[in-house]
Amino acid sequence: MKICPEQISIFVKTTYMKLKVEDLEDQSRYRHLMTLKYTDIVPFVLEFIRRPSSIIIFFWSVCFISFCISAVIRFNLSKIYEFRQILPHTLLGLILLPVVIIPVHEFLHVLPFILTGARNIRIGMDMRQFIFYVTVHREVVTPGKFKFVAIVPFISVSLALFVLIYISPPLWKWSLSLFLFIHMTMCAGDFAMLNFYHINRHKRILSWDDADLKEAYFYEEI
């Protein structure tokens, strides 16, 4: 089979060189799949968090396990402490700690972007949808990078909380176990995106965001 210099150039560029947004406009190599407006993120998340797959089974399973851990801890506390002693830790786990973790969670999305060489990183929020997001402006994101960025907060926070729950006093076990469950549910958007890539795993999907227009563009490599 004869390989021309142009084919070699394209292979090297797509394999070893960083793609530019303009490269995805080459219709001979990339097909535009969809445009996702930031205002439509919640419907997108609801669609893909419901679509069955091994990713979603795992997500709901760990959420259920964390809920059961909380229930067992709460049942054991009722034998030792009065409700007035338990209530402050309930509010701590349900409200205060989840609010405090938001900037930490978003930083844990930023960190993988930095480690993978992204530069124009943007952090934002949409209070009408009550969502927070991290993106890179006009930089092409590969499937591997997207999955890495999406999963880091879930793994990091979950592992840390499991350790803290194990070593903490009873009342703190309760608040931290509640916090663990709430944080896992906060990762639903990340798992919806992971599920989108999983469902389309037979495709190589590349994406880029225009943070000014608040739109994300997804392309399939032909």
Secondary structure, DSSP 4 states (H G I P E B T S, - for coil): ----HHHHHHHHHHHHSPP-GGGGG-TTTEEEEEEEEGGGHHHHHHHHHHS-SHHHHHHHHHHHHHHHHHHHHHHHHTTTS-HHHHHHHHHIIIIIHHHHHHHHHHHHHHHHHHHTT--SEEEEEETTTTEEEEEEBT--B-HHHHHHHHHHHHHHHHHHHHHHHHHS-HHHHHHHHHHHHHHHHHTHHHHHHHHHHHHTTTS-EEEEEETTTTEEEEEEE-
